[in-house]
Amino acid sequence: MARVTEDMIIRDVLLLDEGTAPIFMRHGMHCLFCPSASGESIKDACAVHGIEAKMLVDELNEYLEGK
């Protein structure tokens, strides 16, 4: 199973599992299919949105591990 890292592009995580979308949205990332999501890493997006990247990555991995 793939593990999400802070350096992954948001779109790649969504392509890995669309069920991750609600997790991003709960953290204030509502524009998941905008051009930025196609080229922006989780770490960079978190910096822009004022979110702790580790917390988001941990939640994404917890979701994926539970599948």
HELIX and SHEET records of a PDB file:
HELIX    1   1 ILE A   10  LEU A   16  1                                   7    
HELIX    2   2 GLU A   18  THR A   20  5                                   3    
HELIX    3   3 ALA A   21  ARG A   26  1                                   6    
HELIX    4   4 PRO A   35  SER A   38  5                                   4    
HELIX    5   5 ILE A   42  HIS A   49  1                                   8    
HELIX    6   6 ALA A   53  GLU A   65  1                                  13    
END                                                                             
